[in-house]
């Protein structure tokens, strides 16, 4: 049972990524993406590690950022950060928890909180030693920095 649950959690997680990357998603696909992300997290909560649960919370926050839902984005971003703090996750994972909160506050239009969490993410990125991880973080944080500049130009 637990192996099947893990496979289902991973399949749902990957399905969410496919929808997140899809251009021109329909409202129905957005609806499906939200519920698949929650279902993936639910299954990871049954059989996964704290890291799996953290990643699930982060993914849900990212989904809600894409959909412009501040409250849910912030809630799950904070859950991701709490899981990092409770489990001693640093570097890559903690930087992405801060990235989630940066996205949440970007959705809200709160420049000071955006900047605060982006700076924390950038500082945490300095601790990342894996080249691929560092490049992925840099790409995502550069994208966020550009969005912040554009959104708050006035």
MIGUPA-523660 format. One record per residue (C-alpha): x, y, z; chain; residue number from 1; residue in three letters. Coordinates in steps of 0.2 Angstrom, whole numbers, plus 5000, padded with zeros to 4 digits. Each point is the difference from the previous one (the first is absolute). Example, Ala and Ser with C-alpha at 12.3 -4.5 7.8 and 13.67 -1.06 7.14 Angstrom:
<pts>
+------+------+------+-------+-----+-----+
!    u !    v !    w ! chain !   n ! res !
+------+------+------+-------+-----+-----+
! 5062 ! 4978 ! 5039 !     A !   1 ! ALA !
! 5006 ! 5017 ! 4997 !     A !   2 ! SER !
+------+------+------+-------+-----+-----+
</pts>
This chain:
<pts>
+------+------+------+-------+-----+-----+
!    u !    v !    w ! chain !   n ! res !
+------+------+------+-------+-----+-----+
! 5000 ! 5000 ! 5000 !     A !   1 ! UNK !
! 5013 ! 5013 ! 5005 !     A !   2 ! UNK !
! 5010 ! 4997 ! 4984 !     A !   3 ! UNK !
! 4984 ! 5003 ! 4990 !     A !   4 ! UNK !
! 4997 ! 5016 ! 5010 !     A !   5 ! UNK !
! 5017 ! 5006 ! 4996 !     A !   6 ! UNK !
! 4998 ! 4997 ! 4982 !     A !   7 ! UNK !
! 4983 ! 5009 ! 5000 !     A !   8 ! UNK !
! 5008 ! 5015 ! 5009 !     A !   9 ! UNK !
! 5014 ! 5001 ! 4988 !     A !  10 ! UNK !
! 4989 ! 4998 ! 4985 !     A !  11 ! UNK !
! 4988 ! 5014 ! 5006 !     A !  12 ! UNK !
! 5015 ! 5011 ! 5004 !     A !  13 ! UNK !
! 5007 ! 4998 ! 4983 !     A !  14 ! UNK !
! 4983 ! 5003 ! 4992 !     A !  15 ! UNK !
! 4999 ! 5016 ! 5010 !     A !  16 ! UNK !
! 5017 ! 5006 ! 4992 !     A !  17 ! UNK !
! 4993 ! 4995 ! 4983 !     A !  18 ! UNK !
! 4985 ! 5011 ! 5002 !     A !  19 ! UNK !
! 5011 ! 5014 ! 5008 !     A !  20 ! UNK !
! 5011 ! 5000 ! 4985 !     A !  21 ! UNK !
! 4985 ! 5000 ! 4987 !     A !  22 ! UNK !
! 4997 ! 5016 ! 4991 !     A !  23 ! UNK !
! 4982 ! 5005 ! 4998 !     A !  24 ! UNK !
! 4993 ! 4989 ! 5014 !     A !  25 ! UNK !
! 4981 ! 5000 ! 5001 !     A !  26 ! UNK !
! 4990 ! 5004 ! 5016 !     A !  27 ! UNK !
! 4996 ! 4981 ! 5001 !     A !  28 ! UNK !
! 5019 ! 4996 ! 4999 !     A !  29 ! UNK !
! 5003 ! 5013 ! 5014 !     A !  30 ! UNK !
! 4987 ! 4992 ! 5011 !     A !  31 ! UNK !
! 5008 ! 4983 ! 4996 !     A !  32 ! UNK !
! 5017 ! 5006 ! 5004 !     A !  33 ! UNK !
! 4995 ! 5007 ! 5017 !     A !  34 ! UNK !
! 4992 ! 4983 ! 5005 !     A !  35 ! UNK !
! 5014 ! 4990 ! 4993 !     A !  36 ! UNK !
! 5012 ! 5010 ! 5011 !     A !  37 ! UNK !
! 4990 ! 4997 ! 5015 !     A !  38 ! UNK !
! 4998 ! 4982 ! 4997 !     A !  39 ! UNK !
! 5018 ! 4998 ! 4997 !     A !  40 ! UNK !
! 5004 ! 5008 ! 5017 !     A !  41 ! UNK !
! 4987 ! 4989 ! 5008 !     A !  42 ! UNK !
! 5008 ! 4984 ! 4994 !     A !  43 ! UNK !
! 5017 ! 5006 ! 5005 !     A !  44 ! UNK !
! 4994 ! 5004 ! 5017 !     A !  45 ! UNK !
! 4995 ! 4981 ! 5001 !     A !  46 ! UNK !
! 5016 ! 4992 ! 4995 !     A !  47 ! UNK !
! 5013 ! 5014 ! 4997 !     A !  48 ! UNK !
! 5014 ! 5008 ! 5009 !     A !  49 ! UNK !
! 4999 ! 5018 ! 5007 !     A !  50 ! UNK !
! 5010 ! 5005 ! 4985 !     A !  51 ! UNK !
! 4986 ! 4993 ! 4989 !     A !  52 ! UNK !
! 4987 ! 5010 ! 5010 !     A !  53 ! UNK !
! 5010 ! 5016 ! 4999 !     A !  54 ! UNK !
! 5002 ! 4998 ! 4981 !     A !  55 ! UNK !
! 4981 ! 4997 ! 4999 !     A !  56 ! UNK !
! 4996 ! 5016 ! 5010 !     A !  57 ! UNK !
! 5012 ! 5009 ! 4989 !     A !  58 ! UNK !
! 4992 ! 4994 ! 4984 !     A !  59 ! UNK !
! 4983 ! 5004 ! 5006 !     A !  60 ! UNK !
! 5006 ! 5018 ! 5004 !     A !  61 ! UNK !
! 5007 ! 5001 ! 4982 !     A !  62 ! UNK !
! 4984 ! 4995 ! 4993 !     A !  63 ! UNK !
! 4990 ! 5013 ! 5009 !     A !  64 ! UNK !
! 5013 ! 5013 ! 4995 !     A !  65 ! UNK !
! 4997 ! 4996 ! 4982 !     A !  66 ! UNK !
! 4981 ! 5002 ! 5003 !     A !  67 ! UNK !
! 5002 ! 5016 ! 5009 !     A !  68 ! UNK !
! 4993 ! 4993 ! 5017 !     A !  69 ! UNK !
! 5009 ! 5010 ! 5013 !     A !  70 ! UNK !
! 4993 ! 4992 ! 5016 !     A !  71 ! UNK !
! 5002 ! 4982 ! 4995 !     A !  72 ! UNK !
! 5017 ! 5004 ! 4992 !     A !  73 ! UNK !
! 5006 ! 5008 ! 5016 !     A !  74 ! UNK !
! 4993 ! 4986 ! 5011 !     A !  75 ! UNK !
! 5009 ! 4986 ! 4991 !     A !  76 ! UNK !
! 5015 ! 5011 ! 4998 !     A !  77 ! UNK !
! 5001 ! 5002 ! 5019 !     A !  78 ! UNK !
! 4997 ! 4981 ! 5003 !     A !  79 ! UNK !
! 5015 ! 4997 ! 4989 !     A !  80 ! UNK !
! 5010 ! 5012 ! 5010 !     A !  81 ! UNK !
! 4994 ! 4992 ! 5016 !     A !  82 ! UNK !
! 5005 ! 4983 ! 4994 !     A !  83 ! UNK !
! 5017 ! 5006 ! 4995 !     A !  84 ! UNK !
! 5003 ! 5008 ! 5017 !     A !  85 ! UNK !
! 4993 ! 4984 ! 5010 !     A !  86 ! UNK !
! 5011 ! 4988 ! 4990 !     A !  87 ! UNK !
! 5016 ! 5010 ! 4998 !     A !  88 ! UNK !
! 4998 ! 5002 ! 4981 !     A !  89 ! UNK !
! 5012 ! 5013 ! 4994 !     A !  90 ! UNK !
! 5008 ! 5006 ! 4984 !     A !  91 ! UNK !
! 4990 ! 4995 ! 4985 !     A !  92 ! UNK !
! 4984 ! 4995 ! 5009 !     A !  93 ! UNK !
! 5000 ! 5015 ! 5011 !     A !  94 ! UNK !
! 5004 ! 5012 ! 4986 !     A !  95 ! UNK !
! 4984 ! 4992 ! 4991 !     A !  96 ! UNK !
! 4989 ! 5003 ! 5015 !     A !  97 ! UNK !
! 5006 ! 5018 ! 5000 !     A !  98 ! UNK !
! 4996 ! 5000 ! 4981 !     A !  99 ! UNK !
! 4983 ! 4994 ! 5003 !     A ! 100 ! UNK !
! 4997 ! 5015 ! 5012 !     A ! 101 ! UNK !
! 5007 ! 5012 ! 4988 !     A ! 102 ! UNK !
! 4988 ! 4994 ! 4987 !     A ! 103 ! UNK !
! 4985 ! 5001 ! 5012 !     A ! 104 ! UNK !
! 5004 ! 5018 ! 5004 !     A ! 105 ! UNK !
! 5003 ! 5004 ! 4982 !     A ! 106 ! UNK !
! 4982 ! 4994 ! 4997 !     A ! 107 ! UNK !
! 4994 ! 5011 ! 5014 !     A ! 108 ! UNK !
! 5010 ! 5015 ! 4994 !     A ! 109 ! UNK !
! 5010 ! 5002 ! 5016 !     A ! 110 ! UNK !
! 5017 ! 5007 ! 4994 !     A ! 111 ! UNK !
! 5008 ! 5000 ! 5017 !     A ! 112 ! UNK !
! 4996 ! 4982 ! 5004 !     A ! 113 ! UNK !
! 5005 ! 4995 ! 4982 !     A ! 114 ! UNK !
! 5017 ! 5008 ! 5002 !     A ! 115 ! UNK !
! 5002 ! 4993 ! 5018 !     A ! 116 ! UNK !
! 4997 ! 4982 ! 4995 !     A ! 117 ! UNK !
! 5010 ! 5001 ! 4983 !     A ! 118 ! UNK !
! 5015 ! 5007 ! 5010 !     A ! 119 ! UNK !
! 4998 ! 4985 ! 5012 !     A ! 120 ! UNK !
! 4999 ! 4988 ! 4985 !     A ! 121 ! UNK !
! 5015 ! 5008 ! 4992 !     A ! 122 ! UNK !
! 5010 ! 4998 ! 5016 !     A ! 123 ! UNK !
! 4995 ! 4982 ! 5003 !     A ! 124 ! UNK !
! 5005 ! 4997 ! 4981 !     A ! 125 ! UNK !
! 5018 ! 5004 ! 5005 !     A ! 126 ! UNK !
! 5000 ! 4984 ! 5011 !     A ! 127 ! UNK !
! 4995 ! 4989 ! 4985 !     A ! 128 ! UNK !
! 5015 ! 4990 ! 4994 !     A ! 129 ! UNK !
! 4992 ! 4989 ! 4986 !     A ! 130 ! UNK !
! 5003 ! 5009 ! 4983 !     A ! 131 ! UNK !
! 4983 ! 4994 ! 4993 !     A ! 132 ! UNK !
! 4991 ! 5005 ! 5015 !     A ! 133 ! UNK !
! 5008 ! 5017 ! 5001 !     A ! 134 ! UNK !
! 4997 ! 5003 ! 4982 !     A ! 135 ! UNK !
! 4981 ! 4996 ! 5002 !     A ! 136 ! UNK !
! 4998 ! 5011 ! 5015 !     A ! 137 ! UNK !
! 5009 ! 5014 ! 4991 !     A ! 138 ! UNK !
! 4989 ! 4999 ! 4985 !     A ! 139 ! UNK !
! 4984 ! 5000 ! 5010 !     A ! 140 ! UNK !
! 5006 ! 5014 ! 5012 !     A ! 141 ! UNK !
! 5006 ! 5011 ! 4985 !     A ! 142 ! UNK !
! 4982 ! 4997 ! 4992 !     A ! 143 ! UNK !
! 4992 ! 5006 ! 5016 !     A ! 144 ! UNK !
! 5012 ! 5015 ! 5002 !     A ! 145 ! UNK !
! 4995 ! 5005 ! 4982 !     A ! 146 ! UNK !
! 4981 ! 4998 ! 5005 !     A ! 147 ! UNK !
! 5003 ! 5010 ! 5015 !     A ! 148 ! UNK !
! 5008 ! 5014 ! 4990 !     A ! 149 ! UNK !
! 4987 ! 5000 ! 4987 !     A ! 150 ! UNK !
! 4985 ! 5000 ! 5013 !     A ! 151 ! UNK !
! 5007 ! 5014 ! 5011 !     A ! 152 ! UNK !
! 5008 ! 5011 ! 4987 !     A ! 153 ! UNK !
! 4988 ! 5014 ! 5004 !     A ! 154 ! UNK !
+------+------+------+-------+-----+-----+
</pts>
